[in-house]
Amino acid sequence: MHLSDIKDLATILAAVIAGLTLLKGLAEYSRDAAHRRLQTLVNLRVRFTDLRALQAVRGAIESDDPKALSRVSRNHRVDFAALIEEVALMLNSRLISERVAHSMFGFYAIKANESDAFWKGFERAKHEIYWKPFTDFAERMKAFENANAEFERREYKV
């Protein structure tokens, strides 16, 4: 074996090692990005379930009682809409899938959007542009629900 052959072999070996290192780095980056997205989603879900203001809104929506929903303060309903808009932003940025957004938040967004009691005190028609992200999300979740009436078991991932 000549010196030039050894040199060529070393160059090839270095290139293979560099390529494998690059692939490993890309895989780690991808896993880390998915972990950060999941952590953000979990934090949103914790806020959604643990904050008293949002618990009141969710409870009223679940009870399907318009009077209970209209008794929830306007500020609490605004906080609820703002959190749903954060979910919509994550969905529109492709940080979460439509299926996950629907599974975790869709029911509440749809019910709130369809409820006159939820919108009491908002002057919704006059200020429609401010509620567009919320209403667009709720309508998208309703369309998703209608399109997936026959639930198929699929993998859930962020």
C-alpha positions in Angstrom: 0.0 0.0 0.0 1.4 3.4 -1.0 1.4 6.5 0.9 -1.1 8.1 -1.5 -3.5 5.2 -1.0 -3.4 5.6 2.8 -4.0 9.3 2.3 -7.0 8.7 0.1 -8.4 6.1 2.6 -8.0 8.5 5.5 -9.8 11.2 3.5 -12.7 8.9 2.7 -12.8 7.7 6.3 -12.9 11.4 7.5 -15.6 12.2 5.1 -17.8 9.2 6.2 -17.3 10.2 9.9 -18.1 13.8 9.1 -21.3 12.7 7.3 -22.4 10.4 10.1 -21.7 13.2 12.6 -23.8 15.6 10.6 -26.7 13.1 10.4 -26.5 12.5 14.1 -26.5 16.2 14.7 -29.6 16.7 12.5 -31.4 13.9 14.3 -30.6 15.4 17.7 -31.7 18.9 16.5 -35.0 17.4 15.2 -35.7 15.6 18.5 -34.8 18.7 20.5 -37.1 20.9 18.4 -40.0 18.4 18.8 -39.3 18.3 22.6 -39.5 22.2 22.7 -42.8 22.1 20.8 -44.2 19.5 23.1 -43.1 21.4 26.1 -44.8 24.6 24.8 -48.0 22.6 24.1 -47.9 21.0 27.6 -47.5 24.5 29.2 -50.5 25.7 27.2 -52.5 22.8 28.4 -51.5 23.3 32.0 -52.6 26.9 31.8 -55.8 25.8 30.1 -56.6 23.4 32.9 -55.1 25.0 36.0 -56.0 28.7 35.7 -59.1 29.5 37.7 -60.3 32.0 35.1 -60.1 29.4 32.4 -61.6 26.7 34.6 -64.7 28.8 35.0 -65.0 29.3 31.2 -64.4 25.6 30.5 -66.9 24.5 33.2 -69.6 26.8 31.8 -68.9 25.5 28.2 -69.0 21.9 29.4 -72.3 22.4 31.3 -73.8 23.7 28.0 -75.7 26.3 30.1 -75.9 29.7 28.4 -76.7 31.4 31.8 -73.7 29.9 33.5 -71.5 31.1 30.6 -72.9 34.6 30.6 -72.2 34.8 34.3 -68.4 34.2 33.7 -66.7 37.6 33.7 -65.9 39.1 30.3 -62.2 39.3 31.3 -62.1 35.5 31.9 -63.7 34.9 28.5 -61.1 37.3 26.9 -58.3 35.2 28.6 -59.9 32.1 27.2 -60.1 33.5 23.7 -56.5 34.7 24.0 -55.2 31.2 24.9 -57.1 29.7 22.0 -55.5 32.3 19.7 -52.1 31.1 21.0 -53.1 27.6 20.0 -54.2 28.9 16.6 -50.8 30.6 16.2 -49.0 27.4 16.9 -51.2 25.5 14.4 -50.8 28.1 11.7 -47.0 28.1 12.3 -47.1 24.3 11.9 -45.8 23.7 15.4 -48.6 21.4 16.2 -50.9 19.3 14.0 -54.5 20.0 13.4 -55.4 16.7 15.0 -53.6 17.6 18.2 -55.1 21.1 18.3 -58.6 19.6 17.8 -58.1 16.9 20.4 -56.9 19.3 23.1 -58.7 22.5 22.4 -61.2 22.1 19.5 -64.3 21.2 21.5 -64.1 24.3 23.7 -63.3 26.7 20.8 -66.2 25.3 18.8 -68.7 25.5 21.7 -67.6 29.0 22.7 -67.7 30.3 19.1 -71.2 29.0 18.6 -72.5 30.4 21.9 -74.2 33.8 22.1 -73.6 33.8 25.8 -69.8 33.5 25.3 -69.9 36.7 23.2 -72.2 38.7 25.4 -70.6 42.1 26.1 -68.1 41.8 23.2 -69.9 43.8 20.5 -68.7 41.0 18.3 -69.9 42.4 14.9 -68.4 45.8 15.6 -65.0 44.4 16.6 -65.0 41.2 14.5 -61.4 41.8 13.2 -60.1 41.5 16.7 -61.7 38.1 17.2 -60.8 36.7 13.7 -57.9 34.4 14.9 -60.3 32.9 17.5 -63.2 32.5 15.1 -61.0 31.2 12.3 -59.6 28.6 14.6 -63.0 27.5 15.9 -64.3 27.2 12.3 -61.3 25.3 11.2 -61.8 22.9 14.2 -65.5 22.5 13.2 -64.5 21.7 9.6 -61.9 19.2 10.9 -64.5 17.6 13.1 -67.0 17.3 10.3 -64.4 15.9 7.9 -63.3 13.3 10.5 -66.7 12.2 11.8 -65.6 8.6 11.3 -62.6 8.7 13.6 -59.6 6.8 12.4 -56.9 5.8 14.9 -53.8 7.6 14.0 -50.6 8.6 15.6 -50.7 11.8 17.6 -47.5 13.8 17.5 -46.4 17.4 17.6 
